[in-house]
Amino acid sequence: MIAPATLRLAELEAVIERGVPTFMEVGQALAEIRDARLYRETHTTFEAYCRERWGFTSSRARQLIGASRQATVTAVTPRTEWEARRLRAGEPEPPSA
């Protein structure tokens, strides 16, 4: 029988693998993997998991997690990760062209 944590890890990794067009789902998946320590199914640290499984640093994972969280708490729905990070930093919106 497959452990529930192993099944959930596989589900979350599928979100990331699909290259979901929204950074929000990827950030949320990474946050759950980190917070529930699901990475321990295959790796000893979240940093090693990110590097070996996805080819990016844990700081990149934190960027995605932070942007997805910011997008869920703002009244404005950012279309891109970059817009969400700007909102988080408190940068003003650019003027409309």
N, C-alpha and C positions, 0 to 999 in steps of 0.2 A: 504494500500500500504506500502511495506517495504522500509524504507529509504535507499538511496544509500550507506551511511556509514555502515549501518547494513549488507548489502549484501557484501560489500568489506571486512568487518571484518570477516564474515563467510568464504569467499574465502581464506583469509590469514590464518585463523585458520585451515582450511582444509590442507593447505601445511604443517603446523607444526604437525598436528595430524597424517598425513600419515607417519611421520618419514622419510621424504625424505632423501635418502642416502647422499645428499650433504648438508653440513652445509651452503653453500652459499644461497640457497633458504630460509632456515629457518631464517638466519640472515637478509636477505632482507625483509622477511615478518614481522619480529619483528620490524625492523627499520621503515617500513611504518606504522605499528600499532602505534608505539610510536610517530613518527613525525607528523602523521595526527591526533593524539589523538583519534584514533578509540577505544581504550580501555575504553573511557568514556561512551561507550554504556552500559557497565556493571560494571565498576570500577571507583573510583575517581582518582587513581594514577596508573602509569605504574608499579610501584613496587608491588602494591597490585594485579594488573592484572597478572603479571608474577608469583607471589607466589601462588595465588589462582587458576589460570587457568592451569598453566604448572608445578607448583611445584618446580620452581627454583627462585633464587634471581635475582634482577635486574642487579647485577654485572655479573651474568652468561649470561643474555640477552645481556649486553653490550659486553661481550667477543664474542658471536656469531655474533653480528652486526659488531664489529670491524674486525673480521676475514673475514667475507664476503666482507666487503668493501676493505680490503687489497688485497684479492684475485682478485678483479675486477680491481685494479690499477697496479698490477705487471705484468711483462712480463712472469713470471713463473706461471703456473697454479698449485696451490697446490692441492693435492689430498685429504687432510684432514684439519680439522680445526686447528689441532696442527701445521701443516706445515705453514699455513697462519699466525698464531700467531707468529711463529718463524721469518718469513719474516718481519712481522711488527716490531718485536723487533730488527731486524738487525742481527740476529744470522746467522752465516755461515751455508751453507748446509753441512750435514755430508758426508764424503767420500763414494764413491760407494763401495759396497762390491764385 
